[in-house]
Amino acid sequence: MANPKRRHSRERGRLRRTHYKVKVRNLSTCPQCSGLKLPHKVCPHCGYYKGRQIIEIKTAEEKKKEREKKRKG
Ligand SMILES: [Zn+2]
């Protein structure tokens, strides 16, 4: 296996890391609930895409009930 001959400086490593940046995702607004969503994806707030309901959005209460069901069953 190839190995580095010398350890490189802290500066070199830090200079490389100056290019590590967090990118802001493109967001569009949902025509159904006017919430923010990723373009070409089902809305995470209402579950709609192209004017149709694709997935059901569970409320926090429904999720809690489901968890309790799983624990019992
Ligand atoms: Zn929506």
N, CA, C, O and the ligand as a Tripos MOL2 file, in Angstrom:
@<TRIPOS>MOLECULE
protein
  293   291    74     0     0
PROTEIN
NO_CHARGES

@<TRIPOS>ATOM
      1 N           0.8410   -1.2070    0.0000 N.3       1 MET1
      2 CA          0.0000    0.0000    0.0000 C.3       1 MET1
      3 C           0.8700    1.2490    0.0000 C.2       1 MET1
      4 O           1.8720    1.3210    0.7110 O.2       1 MET1
      5 N           0.4850    2.2100   -0.7860 N.am      2 ALA2
      6 CA          1.1930    3.4850   -0.8160 C.3       2 ALA2
      7 C           0.9440    4.2450    0.4730 C.2       2 ALA2
      8 O          -0.1810    4.3130    0.9680 O.2       2 ALA2
      9 N           2.0040    4.8090    1.0040 N.am      3 ASN3
     10 CA          1.8910    5.5730    2.2420 C.3       3 ASN3
     11 C           2.4790    6.9590    2.0570 C.2       3 ASN3
     12 O           3.4220    7.1220    1.2830 O.2       3 ASN3
     13 N           1.9540    7.9550    2.7380 N.am      4 PRO4
     14 CA          2.5460    9.2850    2.6340 C.3       4 PRO4
     15 C           3.9370    9.2960    3.2670 C.2       4 PRO4
     16 O           4.1460    8.7290    4.3400 O.2       4 PRO4
     17 N           4.8910    9.9510    2.5850 N.am      5 LYS5
     18 CA          6.2770    9.9760    3.0910 C.3       5 LYS5
     19 C           6.3880   10.8990    4.2930 C.2       5 LYS5
     20 O           7.0920   10.6080    5.2600 O.2       5 LYS5
     21 N           5.6770   12.0200    4.2110 N.am      6 ARG6
     22 CA          5.7440   12.9900    5.3020 C.3       6 ARG6
     23 C           4.3460   13.4380    5.7000 C.2       6 ARG6
     24 O           3.4340   13.5190    4.8770 O.2       6 ARG6
     25 N           4.2110   13.7180    6.9510 N.am      7 ARG7
     26 CA          2.9790   14.3080    7.4540 C.3       7 ARG7
     27 C           2.9130   15.7300    6.9170 C.2       7 ARG7
     28 O           3.9080   16.4530    6.9750 O.2       7 ARG7
     29 N           1.7500   16.1520    6.3900 N.am      8 HIS8
     30 CA          1.7210   17.5290    5.9000 C.3       8 HIS8
     31 C           1.2900   18.4770    7.0110 C.2       8 HIS8
     32 O           0.7580   18.0520    8.0360 O.2       8 HIS8
     33 N           1.5290   19.7670    6.7910 N.am      9 SER9
     34 CA          1.3610   20.7660    7.8500 C.3       9 SER9
     35 C          -0.1060   20.9640    8.2090 C.2       9 SER9
     36 O          -1.0070   20.6130    7.4470 O.2       9 SER9
     37 N          -0.3190   21.5370    9.3920 N.am     10 ARG10
     38 CA         -1.6740   21.8800    9.8060 C.3      10 ARG10
     39 C          -2.2930   22.8530    8.8200 C.2      10 ARG10
     40 O          -3.4810   22.7700    8.5080 O.2      10 ARG10
     41 N          -1.4650   23.7850    8.3280 N.am     11 GLU11
     42 CA         -1.9750   24.7750    7.3890 C.3      11 GLU11
     43 C          -2.5230   24.0990    6.1330 C.2      11 GLU11
     44 O          -3.5870   24.4590    5.6310 O.2      11 GLU11
     45 N          -1.7820   23.1250    5.6410 N.am     12 ARG12
     46 CA         -2.2120   22.4760    4.4040 C.3      12 ARG12
     47 C          -3.5710   21.8010    4.5810 C.2      12 ARG12
     48 O          -4.4560   21.9170    3.7330 O.2      12 ARG12
     49 N          -3.7120   21.1020    5.6920 N.am     13 GLY13
     50 CA         -4.9840   20.4370    5.9660 C.3      13 GLY13
     51 C          -6.1050   21.4490    6.1270 C.2      13 GLY13
     52 O          -7.2120   21.2540    5.6260 O.2      13 GLY13
     53 N          -5.8040   22.5370    6.8350 N.am     14 ARG14
     54 CA         -6.8240   23.5580    7.0700 C.3      14 ARG14
     55 C          -7.2080   24.2570    5.7720 C.2      14 ARG14
     56 O          -8.3770   24.5770    5.5550 O.2      14 ARG14
     57 N          -6.2100   24.4950    4.9010 N.am     15 LEU15
     58 CA         -6.5130   25.1410    3.6200 C.3      15 LEU15
     59 C          -7.4310   24.2560    2.7790 C.2      15 LEU15
     60 O          -8.3360   24.7480    2.1060 O.2      15 LEU15
     61 N          -7.1870   22.9360    2.8250 N.am     16 ARG16
     62 CA         -8.0480   22.0170    2.0810 C.3      16 ARG16
     63 C          -9.4660   22.1140    2.6220 C.2      16 ARG16
     64 O         -10.4350   22.1390    1.8620 O.2      16 ARG16
     65 N          -9.5770   22.1690    3.9550 N.am     17 ARG17
     66 CA        -10.9070   22.1750    4.5740 C.3      17 ARG17
     67 C         -11.6640   23.4810    4.3730 C.2      17 ARG17
     68 O         -12.8610   23.5370    4.6540 O.2      17 ARG17
     69 N         -10.9960   24.5490    3.8880 N.am     18 THR18
     70 CA        -11.7310   25.7950    3.6480 C.3      18 THR18
     71 C         -12.7660   25.6070    2.5400 C.2      18 THR18
     72 O         -13.6700   26.4290    2.3940 O.2      18 THR18
     73 N         -12.6430   24.5290    1.7560 N.am     19 HIS19
     74 CA        -13.6060   24.2890    0.6850 C.3      19 HIS19
     75 C         -14.7870   23.4580    1.1570 C.2      19 HIS19
     76 O         -15.7420   23.2740    0.4020 O.2      19 HIS19
     77 N         -14.7490   22.9470    2.3960 N.am     20 TYR20
     78 CA        -15.8740   22.1670    2.9260 C.3      20 TYR20
     79 C         -16.9540   23.1520    3.3500 C.2      20 TYR20
     80 O         -16.8110   23.8240    4.3710 O.2      20 TYR20
     81 N         -18.0130   23.2430    2.5920 N.am     21 LYS21
     82 CA        -19.0720   24.1880    2.9280 C.3      21 LYS21
     83 C         -20.4270   23.5230    2.8780 C.2      21 LYS21
     84 O         -20.6550   22.5930    2.1040 O.2      21 LYS21
     85 N         -21.3150   24.0080    3.7060 N.am     22 VAL22
     86 CA        -22.6930   23.5140    3.7020 C.3      22 VAL22
     87 C         -23.4540   24.2920    2.6410 C.2      22 VAL22
     88 O         -23.4320   25.5220    2.6170 O.2      22 VAL22
     89 N         -24.1400   23.5440    1.7490 N.am     23 LYS23
     90 CA        -24.9010   24.1960    0.6940 C.3      23 LYS23
     91 C         -26.3570   24.3300    1.1230 C.2      23 LYS23
     92 O         -26.9040   23.4450    1.7810 O.2      23 LYS23
     93 N         -26.9590   25.4160    0.7550 N.am     24 VAL24
     94 CA        -28.3900   25.5890    1.0200 C.3      24 VAL24
     95 C         -29.1580   24.8860   -0.0910 C.2      24 VAL24
     96 O         -28.9230   25.1300   -1.2750 O.2      24 VAL24
     97 N         -30.0930   23.9960    0.3110 N.am     25 ARG25
     98 CA        -30.8820   23.2760   -0.6820 C.3      25 ARG25
     99 C         -31.8620   24.2330   -1.3550 C.2      25 ARG25
    100 O         -32.3440   25.1830   -0.7380 O.2      25 ARG25
    101 N         -32.1480   23.9670   -2.6280 N.am     26 ASN26
    102 CA        -33.1880   24.7290   -3.3140 C.3      26 ASN26
    103 C         -34.5350   24.3320   -2.7380 C.2      26 ASN26
    104 O         -34.8350   23.1440   -2.6160 O.2      26 ASN26
    105 N         -35.3300   25.2980   -2.3890 N.am     27 LEU27
    106 CA        -36.6410   24.9960   -1.8360 C.3      27 LEU27
    107 C         -37.7140   25.6710   -2.6770 C.2      27 LEU27
    108 O         -37.5290   26.7890   -3.1590 O.2      27 LEU27
    109 N         -38.8290   24.9870   -2.8450 N.am     28 SER28
    110 CA        -39.9670   25.6090   -3.5040 C.3      28 SER28
    111 C         -41.1520   25.5530   -2.5540 C.2      28 SER28
    112 O         -41.1220   24.8170   -1.5670 O.2      28 SER28
    113 N         -42.1870   26.3190   -2.8410 N.am     29 THR29
    114 CA        -43.3480   26.3040   -1.9530 C.3      29 THR29
    115 C         -44.3970   25.3330   -2.4910 C.2      29 THR29
    116 O         -44.5960   25.2080   -3.6990 O.2      29 THR29
    117 N         -45.0530   24.6560   -1.5670 N.am     30 CYS30
    118 CA        -46.0920   23.6830   -1.9260 C.3      30 CYS30
    119 C         -47.3680   24.4230   -2.3340 C.2      30 CYS30
    120 O         -47.8260   25.2960   -1.5960 O.2      30 CYS30
    121 N         -47.9540   24.0940   -3.4970 N.am     31 PRO31
    122 CA        -49.1990   24.7610   -3.8940 C.3      31 PRO31
    123 C         -50.3880   24.3450   -3.0250 C.2      31 PRO31
    124 O         -51.3980   25.0470   -2.9710 O.2      31 PRO31
    125 N         -50.2650   23.1910   -2.3400 N.am     32 GLN32
    126 CA        -51.3600   22.6810   -1.5060 C.3      32 GLN32
    127 C         -51.4070   23.3900   -0.1480 C.2      32 GLN32
    128 O         -52.4470   23.9010    0.2660 O.2      32 GLN32
    129 N         -50.2410   23.4070    0.5420 N.am     33 CYS33
    130 CA        -50.2320   23.9640    1.8950 C.3      33 CYS33
    131 C         -49.3040   25.1690    2.0060 C.2      33 CYS33
    132 O         -49.1480   25.7340    3.0880 O.2      33 CYS33
    133 N         -48.6920   25.5620    0.9000 N.am     34 SER34
    134 CA        -47.7650   26.6990    0.8200 C.3      34 SER34
    135 C         -46.5990   26.5940    1.8060 C.2      34 SER34
    136 O         -46.0170   27.6040    2.2010 O.2      34 SER34
    137 N         -46.2660   25.3610    2.1970 N.am     35 GLY35
    138 CA        -45.0960   25.1320    3.0300 C.3      35 GLY35
    139 C         -43.8590   24.9470    2.1570 C.2      35 GLY35
    140 O         -43.9750   24.7960    0.9410 O.2      35 GLY35
    141 N         -42.6860   24.9570    2.7660 N.am     36 LEU36
    142 CA        -41.4560   24.7610    1.9990 C.3      36 LEU36
    143 C         -41.2620   23.2740    1.7160 C.2      36 LEU36
    144 O         -41.4680   22.4330    2.5920 O.2      36 LEU36
    145 N         -40.8640   22.9600    0.4850 N.am     37 LYS37
    146 CA        -40.5950   21.5800    0.1060 C.3      37 LYS37
    147 C         -39.4950   21.5360   -0.9340 C.2      37 LYS37
    148 O         -39.1700   22.5480   -1.5540 O.2      37 LYS37
    149 N         -38.9160   20.3410   -1.1230 N.am     38 LEU38
    150 CA        -37.9130   20.1860   -2.1720 C.3      38 LEU38
    151 C         -38.6310   20.0730   -3.5090 C.2      38 LEU38
    152 O         -39.6680   19.4150   -3.5970 O.2      38 LEU38
    153 N         -38.0880   20.7160   -4.5700 N.am     39 PRO39
    154 CA        -38.7380   20.6090   -5.8690 C.3      39 PRO39
    155 C         -38.7340   19.1710   -6.3900 C.2      39 PRO39
    156 O         -37.7760   18.4350   -6.1550 O.2      39 PRO39
    157 N         -39.7920   18.7640   -7.0940 N.am     40 HIS40
    158 CA        -39.9700   17.4340   -7.6870 C.3      40 HIS40
    159 C         -40.0870   16.3410   -6.6310 C.2      40 HIS40
    160 O         -39.8650   15.1680   -6.9310 O.2      40 HIS40
    161 N         -40.4350   16.7130   -5.3900 N.am     41 LYS41
    162 CA        -40.5970   15.7210   -4.3250 C.3      41 LYS41
    163 C         -41.9630   15.9220   -3.6720 C.2      41 LYS41
    164 O         -42.5480   17.0030   -3.7240 O.2      41 LYS41
    165 N         -42.4550   14.8330   -3.0500 N.am     42 VAL42
    166 CA        -43.7090   14.9100   -2.3050 C.3      42 VAL42
    167 C         -43.5200   15.8680   -1.1250 C.2      42 VAL42
    168 O         -42.4870   15.8520   -0.4560 O.2      42 VAL42
    169 N         -44.5250   16.6940   -0.8860 N.am     43 CYS43
    170 CA        -44.4430   17.6570    0.2150 C.3      43 CYS43
    171 C         -44.4310   16.9240    1.5580 C.2      43 CYS43
    172 O         -45.2950   16.0830    1.8080 O.2      43 CYS43
    173 N         -43.4600   17.2340    2.4260 N.am     44 PRO44
    174 CA        -43.3910   16.5230    3.7110 C.3      44 PRO44
    175 C         -44.4630   16.9820    4.7030 C.2      44 PRO44
    176 O         -44.6860   16.3310    5.7230 O.2      44 PRO44
    177 N         -45.1300   18.1130    4.3990 N.am     45 HIS45
    178 CA        -46.1130   18.6380    5.3470 C.3      45 HIS45
    179 C         -47.5070   18.0840    5.0770 C.2      45 HIS45
    180 O         -48.2200   17.7250    6.0150 O.2      45 HIS45
    181 N         -47.9110   18.0070    3.7900 N.am     46 CYS46
    182 CA        -49.2730   17.5660    3.4880 C.3      46 CYS46
    183 C         -49.2960   16.2730    2.6700 C.2      46 CYS46
    184 O         -50.3610   15.6780    2.5090 O.2      46 CYS46
    185 N         -48.1440   15.8220    2.1480 N.am     47 GLY47
    186 CA        -48.0950   14.5650    1.4010 C.3      47 GLY47
    187 C         -48.6210   14.6630   -0.0090 C.2      47 GLY47
    188 O         -48.9110   13.6400   -0.6280 O.2      47 GLY47
    189 N         -48.7540   15.8760   -0.5380 N.am     48 TYR48
    190 CA        -49.2990   16.0610   -1.8770 C.3      48 TYR48
    191 C         -48.1920   16.1970   -2.9110 C.2      48 TYR48
    192 O         -47.1230   16.7430   -2.6360 O.2      48 TYR48
    193 N         -48.4730   15.6880   -4.1060 N.am     49 TYR49
    194 CA        -47.5950   15.9270   -5.2490 C.3      49 TYR49
    195 C         -48.4630   16.0090   -6.4870 C.2      49 TYR49
    196 O         -49.2990   15.1310   -6.7020 O.2      49 TYR49
    197 N         -48.2930   17.0240   -7.3000 N.am     50 LYS50
    198 CA        -49.0720   17.2710   -8.5110 C.3      50 LYS50
    199 C         -50.5770   17.2410   -8.2240 C.2      50 LYS50
    200 O         -51.3510   16.6810   -9.0000 O.2      50 LYS50
    201 N         -50.9800   17.8440   -7.1120 N.am     51 GLY51
    202 CA        -52.3970   17.9630   -6.7970 C.3      51 GLY51
    203 C         -53.0550   16.7030   -6.2850 C.2      51 GLY51
    204 O         -54.2690   16.6780   -6.0810 O.2      51 GLY51
    205 N         -52.2620   15.6360   -6.0690 N.am     52 ARG52
    206 CA        -52.8280   14.3910   -5.5430 C.3      52 ARG52
    207 C         -52.1320   14.0510   -4.2330 C.2      52 ARG52
    208 O         -50.9620   14.3780   -4.0330 O.2      52 ARG52
    209 N         -52.8810   13.3810   -3.3300 N.am     53 GLN53
    210 CA        -52.2610   12.9340   -2.0830 C.3      53 GLN53
    211 C         -51.4970   11.6420   -2.3740 C.2      53 GLN53
    212 O         -52.0770   10.6550   -2.8260 O.2      53 GLN53
    213 N         -50.2150   11.6610   -2.1140 N.am     54 ILE54
    214 CA        -49.3640   10.5120   -2.4140 C.3      54 ILE54
    215 C         -49.1130    9.7040   -1.1460 C.2      54 ILE54
    216 O         -49.2610    8.4820   -1.1410 O.2      54 ILE54
    217 N         -48.7340   10.3910   -0.0730 N.am     55 ILE55
    218 CA        -48.4760    9.7050    1.1880 C.3      55 ILE55
    219 C         -49.3010   10.3520    2.2860 C.2      55 ILE55
    220 O         -49.6540   11.5290    2.2120 O.2      55 ILE55
    221 N         -49.6030    9.5550    3.3100 N.am     56 GLU56
    222 CA        -50.3470   10.0800    4.4490 C.3      56 GLU56
    223 C         -49.3600   10.6660    5.4460 C.2      56 GLU56
    224 O         -48.3530   10.0410    5.7780 O.2      56 GLU56
    225 N         -49.6540   11.8540    5.9150 N.am     57 ILE57
    226 CA        -48.7980   12.4760    6.9260 C.3      57 ILE57
    227 C         -49.4020   12.1840    8.2910 C.2      57 ILE57
    228 O         -50.5530   12.5210    8.5680 O.2      57 ILE57
    229 N         -48.5870   11.5430    9.1450 N.am     58 LYS58
    230 CA        -49.0650   11.1940   10.4750 C.3      58 LYS58
    231 C         -48.7820   12.3290   11.4570 C.2      58 LYS58
    232 O         -47.7160   12.9440   11.4290 O.2      58 LYS58
    233 N         -49.7310   12.5850   12.2990 N.am     59 THR59
    234 CA        -49.5210   13.5890   13.3400 C.3      59 THR59
    235 C         -48.7150   12.9590   14.4690 C.2      59 THR59
    236 O         -48.5420   11.7410   14.5140 O.2      59 THR59
    237 N         -48.2260   13.7940   15.3770 N.am     60 ALA60
    238 CA        -47.4090   13.2850   16.4810 C.3      60 ALA60
    239 C         -48.2100   12.3130   17.3330 C.2      60 ALA60
    240 O         -47.6650   11.3410   17.8540 O.2      60 ALA60
    241 N         -49.5170   12.5790   17.4740 N.am     61 GLU61
    242 CA        -50.3610   11.7130   18.2920 C.3      61 GLU61
    243 C         -50.5140   10.3330   17.6550 C.2      61 GLU61
    244 O         -50.4370    9.3130   18.3400 O.2      61 GLU61
    245 N         -50.7320   10.3080   16.3310 N.am     62 GLU62
    246 CA        -50.8840    9.0310   15.6320 C.3      62 GLU62
    247 C         -49.6050    8.1960   15.7390 C.2      62 GLU62
    248 O         -49.6490    6.9750   15.8970 O.2      62 GLU62
    249 N         -48.4640    8.8910   15.6490 N.am     63 LYS63
    250 CA        -47.1830    8.1740   15.7470 C.3      63 LYS63
    251 C         -47.0300    7.5440   17.1210 C.2      63 LYS63
    252 O         -46.5350    6.4250   17.2530 O.2      63 LYS63
    253 N         -47.4650    8.2800   18.1460 N.am     64 LYS64
    254 CA        -47.3660    7.8020   19.5180 C.3      64 LYS64
    255 C         -48.2110    6.5410   19.6980 C.2      64 LYS64
    256 O         -47.7740    5.5630   20.3040 O.2      64 LYS64
    257 N         -49.4350    6.5880   19.1540 N.am     65 LYS65
    258 CA        -50.3360    5.4370   19.2590 C.3      65 LYS65
    259 C         -49.7260    4.2150   18.5930 C.2      65 LYS65
    260 O         -49.7770    3.1050   19.1250 O.2      65 LYS65
    261 N         -49.1450    4.4400   17.4160 N.am     66 GLU66
    262 CA        -48.5590    3.3360   16.6700 C.3      66 GLU66
    263 C         -47.4060    2.6980   17.4450 C.2      66 GLU66
    264 O         -47.2520    1.4760   17.4590 O.2      66 GLU66
    265 N         -46.6120    3.5320   18.0780 N.am     67 ARG67
    266 CA        -45.4740    3.0380   18.8600 C.3      67 ARG67
    267 C         -45.9410    2.1620   20.0130 C.2      67 ARG67
    268 O         -45.3530    1.1230   20.3130 O.2      67 ARG67
    269 N         -47.0230    2.6170   20.6530 N.am     68 GLU68
    270 CA        -47.5530    1.8520   21.7820 C.3      68 GLU68
    271 C         -48.1140    0.5050   21.3110 C.2      68 GLU68
    272 O         -47.9770   -0.5120   21.9910 O.2      68 GLU68
    273 N         -48.7480    0.5240   20.1310 N.am     69 LYS69
    274 CA        -49.2860   -0.7090   19.5540 C.3      69 LYS69
    275 C         -48.1650   -1.7250   19.3300 C.2      69 LYS69
    276 O         -48.3040   -2.9080   19.6430 O.2      69 LYS69
    277 N         -47.0540   -1.2340   18.7810 N.am     70 LYS70
    278 CA        -45.9160   -2.1090   18.4650 C.3      70 LYS70
    279 C         -45.3510   -2.7340   19.7430 C.2      70 LYS70
    280 O         -44.9790   -3.9070   19.7650 O.2      70 LYS70
    281 N         -45.2960   -1.9270   20.8050 N.am     71 ARG71
    282 CA        -44.7350   -2.4030   22.0620 C.3      71 ARG71
    283 C         -45.5750   -3.5530   22.6280 C.2      71 ARG71
    284 O         -45.0540   -4.5280   23.1710 O.2      71 ARG71
    285 N         -46.9050   -3.4000   22.4790 N.am     72 LYS72
    286 CA        -47.8000   -4.4150   23.0410 C.3      72 LYS72
    287 C         -47.7790   -5.6880   22.1850 C.2      72 LYS72
    288 O         -47.6820   -6.8020   22.7010 O.2      72 LYS72
    289 N         -47.8770   -5.4880   20.8270 N.am     73 GLY73
    290 CA        -48.0520   -6.6320   19.9410 C.3      73 GLY73
    291 C         -46.8510   -7.3650   19.5790 C.2      73 GLY73
    292 O         -46.9260   -8.3420   18.8340 O.2      73 GLY73
    293 ZN        -47.7820   20.6770    1.1850 Zn       74 ZN74
@<TRIPOS>BOND
     1     1     2 1
     2     2     3 1
     3     3     4 2
     4     3     5 am
     5     5     6 1
     6     6     7 1
     7     7     8 2
     8     7     9 am
     9     9    10 1
    10    10    11 1
    11    11    12 2
    12    11    13 am
    13    13    14 1
    14    14    15 1
    15    15    16 2
    16    15    17 am
    17    17    18 1
    18    18    19 1
    19    19    20 2
    20    19    21 am
    21    21    22 1
    22    22    23 1
    23    23    24 2
    24    23    25 am
    25    25    26 1
    26    26    27 1
    27    27    28 2
    28    27    29 am
    29    29    30 1
    30    30    31 1
    31    31    32 2
    32    31    33 am
    33    33    34 1
    34    34    35 1
    35    35    36 2
    36    35    37 am
    37    37    38 1
    38    38    39 1
    39    39    40 2
    40    39    41 am
    41    41    42 1
    42    42    43 1
    43    43    44 2
    44    43    45 am
    45    45    46 1
    46    46    47 1
    47    47    48 2
    48    47    49 am
    49    49    50 1
    50    50    51 1
    51    51    52 2
    52    51    53 am
    53    53    54 1
    54    54    55 1
    55    55    56 2
    56    55    57 am
    57    57    58 1
    58    58    59 1
    59    59    60 2
    60    59    61 am
    61    61    62 1
    62    62    63 1
    63    63    64 2
    64    63    65 am
    65    65    66 1
    66    66    67 1
    67    67    68 2
    68    67    69 am
    69    69    70 1
    70    70    71 1
    71    71    72 2
    72    71    73 am
    73    73    74 1
    74    74    75 1
    75    75    76 2
    76    75    77 am
    77    77    78 1
    78    78    79 1
    79    79    80 2
    80    79    81 am
    81    81    82 1
    82    82    83 1
    83    83    84 2
    84    83    85 am
    85    85    86 1
    86    86    87 1
    87    87    88 2
    88    87    89 am
    89    89    90 1
    90    90    91 1
    91    91    92 2
    92    91    93 am
    93    93    94 1
    94    94    95 1
    95    95    96 2
    96    95    97 am
    97    97    98 1
    98    98    99 1
    99    99   100 2
   100    99   101 am
   101   101   102 1
   102   102   103 1
   103   103   104 2
   104   103   105 am
   105   105   106 1
   106   106   107 1
   107   107   108 2
   108   107   109 am
   109   109   110 1
   110   110   111 1
   111   111   112 2
   112   111   113 am
   113   113   114 1
   114   114   115 1
   115   115   116 2
   116   115   117 am
   117   117   118 1
   118   118   119 1
   119   119   120 2
   120   119   121 am
   121   121   122 1
   122   122   123 1
   123   123   124 2
   124   123   125 am
   125   125   126 1
   126   126   127 1
   127   127   128 2
   128   127   129 am
   129   129   130 1
   130   130   131 1
   131   131   132 2
   132   131   133 am
   133   133   134 1
   134   134   135 1
   135   135   136 2
   136   135   137 am
   137   137   138 1
   138   138   139 1
   139   139   140 2
   140   139   141 am
   141   141   142 1
   142   142   143 1
   143   143   144 2
   144   143   145 am
   145   145   146 1
   146   146   147 1
   147   147   148 2
   148   147   149 am
   149   149   150 1
   150   150   151 1
   151   151   152 2
   152   151   153 am
   153   153   154 1
   154   154   155 1
   155   155   156 2
   156   155   157 am
   157   157   158 1
   158   158   159 1
   159   159   160 2
   160   159   161 am
   161   161   162 1
   162   162   163 1
   163   163   164 2
   164   163   165 am
   165   165   166 1
   166   166   167 1
   167   167   168 2
   168   167   169 am
   169   169   170 1
   170   170   171 1
   171   171   172 2
   172   171   173 am
   173   173   174 1
   174   174   175 1
   175   175   176 2
   176   175   177 am
   177   177   178 1
   178   178   179 1
   179   179   180 2
   180   179   181 am
   181   181   182 1
   182   182   183 1
   183   183   184 2
   184   183   185 am
   185   185   186 1
   186   186   187 1
   187   187   188 2
   188   187   189 am
   189   189   190 1
   190   190   191 1
   191   191   192 2
   192   191   193 am
   193   193   194 1
   194   194   195 1
   195   195   196 2
   196   195   197 am
   197   197   198 1
   198   198   199 1
   199   199   200 2
   200   199   201 am
   201   201   202 1
   202   202   203 1
   203   203   204 2
   204   203   205 am
   205   205   206 1
   206   206   207 1
   207   207   208 2
   208   207   209 am
   209   209   210 1
   210   210   211 1
   211   211   212 2
   212   211   213 am
   213   213   214 1
   214   214   215 1
   215   215   216 2
   216   215   217 am
   217   217   218 1
   218   218   219 1
   219   219   220 2
   220   219   221 am
   221   221   222 1
   222   222   223 1
   223   223   224 2
   224   223   225 am
   225   225   226 1
   226   226   227 1
   227   227   228 2
   228   227   229 am
   229   229   230 1
   230   230   231 1
   231   231   232 2
   232   231   233 am
   233   233   234 1
   234   234   235 1
   235   235   236 2
   236   235   237 am
   237   237   238 1
   238   238   239 1
   239   239   240 2
   240   239   241 am
   241   241   242 1
   242   242   243 1
   243   243   244 2
   244   243   245 am
   245   245   246 1
   246   246   247 1
   247   247   248 2
   248   247   249 am
   249   249   250 1
   250   250   251 1
   251   251   252 2
   252   251   253 am
   253   253   254 1
   254   254   255 1
   255   255   256 2
   256   255   257 am
   257   257   258 1
   258   258   259 1
   259   259   260 2
   260   259   261 am
   261   261   262 1
   262   262   263 1
   263   263   264 2
   264   263   265 am
   265   265   266 1
   266   266   267 1
   267   267   268 2
   268   267   269 am
   269   269   270 1
   270   270   271 1
   271   271   272 2
   272   271   273 am
   273   273   274 1
   274   274   275 1
   275   275   276 2
   276   275   277 am
   277   277   278 1
   278   278   279 1
   279   279   280 2
   280   279   281 am
   281   281   282 1
   282   282   283 1
   283   283   284 2
   284   283   285 am
   285   285   286 1
   286   286   287 1
   287   287   288 2
   288   287   289 am
   289   289   290 1
   290   290   291 1
   291   291   292 2
@<TRIPOS>SUBSTRUCTURE
     1 MET1         2 RESIDUE 1 A MET
     2 ALA2         6 RESIDUE 1 A ALA
     3 ASN3        10 RESIDUE 1 A ASN
     4 PRO4        14 RESIDUE 1 A PRO
     5 LYS5        18 RESIDUE 1 A LYS
     6 ARG6        22 RESIDUE 1 A ARG
     7 ARG7        26 RESIDUE 1 A ARG
     8 HIS8        30 RESIDUE 1 A HIS
     9 SER9        34 RESIDUE 1 A SER
    10 ARG10       38 RESIDUE 1 A ARG
    11 GLU11       42 RESIDUE 1 A GLU
    12 ARG12       46 RESIDUE 1 A ARG
    13 GLY13       50 RESIDUE 1 A GLY
    14 ARG14       54 RESIDUE 1 A ARG
    15 LEU15       58 RESIDUE 1 A LEU
    16 ARG16       62 RESIDUE 1 A ARG
    17 ARG17       66 RESIDUE 1 A ARG
    18 THR18       70 RESIDUE 1 A THR
    19 HIS19       74 RESIDUE 1 A HIS
    20 TYR20       78 RESIDUE 1 A TYR
    21 LYS21       82 RESIDUE 1 A LYS
    22 VAL22       86 RESIDUE 1 A VAL
    23 LYS23       90 RESIDUE 1 A LYS
    24 VAL24       94 RESIDUE 1 A VAL
    25 ARG25       98 RESIDUE 1 A ARG
    26 ASN26      102 RESIDUE 1 A ASN
    27 LEU27      106 RESIDUE 1 A LEU
    28 SER28      110 RESIDUE 1 A SER
    29 THR29      114 RESIDUE 1 A THR
    30 CYS30      118 RESIDUE 1 A CYS
    31 PRO31      122 RESIDUE 1 A PRO
    32 GLN32      126 RESIDUE 1 A GLN
    33 CYS33      130 RESIDUE 1 A CYS
    34 SER34      134 RESIDUE 1 A SER
    35 GLY35      138 RESIDUE 1 A GLY
    36 LEU36      142 RESIDUE 1 A LEU
    37 LYS37      146 RESIDUE 1 A LYS
    38 LEU38      150 RESIDUE 1 A LEU
    39 PRO39      154 RESIDUE 1 A PRO
    40 HIS40      158 RESIDUE 1 A HIS
    41 LYS41      162 RESIDUE 1 A LYS
    42 VAL42      166 RESIDUE 1 A VAL
    43 CYS43      170 RESIDUE 1 A CYS
    44 PRO44      174 RESIDUE 1 A PRO
    45 HIS45      178 RESIDUE 1 A HIS
    46 CYS46      182 RESIDUE 1 A CYS
    47 GLY47      186 RESIDUE 1 A GLY
    48 TYR48      190 RESIDUE 1 A TYR
    49 TYR49      194 RESIDUE 1 A TYR
    50 LYS50      198 RESIDUE 1 A LYS
    51 GLY51      202 RESIDUE 1 A GLY
    52 ARG52      206 RESIDUE 1 A ARG
    53 GLN53      210 RESIDUE 1 A GLN
    54 ILE54      214 RESIDUE 1 A ILE
    55 ILE55      218 RESIDUE 1 A ILE
    56 GLU56      222 RESIDUE 1 A GLU
    57 ILE57      226 RESIDUE 1 A ILE
    58 LYS58      230 RESIDUE 1 A LYS
    59 THR59      234 RESIDUE 1 A THR
    60 ALA60      238 RESIDUE 1 A ALA
    61 GLU61      242 RESIDUE 1 A GLU
    62 GLU62      246 RESIDUE 1 A GLU
    63 LYS63      250 RESIDUE 1 A LYS
    64 LYS64      254 RESIDUE 1 A LYS
    65 LYS65      258 RESIDUE 1 A LYS
    66 GLU66      262 RESIDUE 1 A GLU
    67 ARG67      266 RESIDUE 1 A ARG
    68 GLU68      270 RESIDUE 1 A GLU
    69 LYS69      274 RESIDUE 1 A LYS
    70 LYS70      278 RESIDUE 1 A LYS
    71 ARG71      282 RESIDUE 1 A ARG
    72 LYS72      286 RESIDUE 1 A LYS
    73 GLY73      290 RESIDUE 1 A GLY
    74 ZN74       293 GROUP 0 **** ****
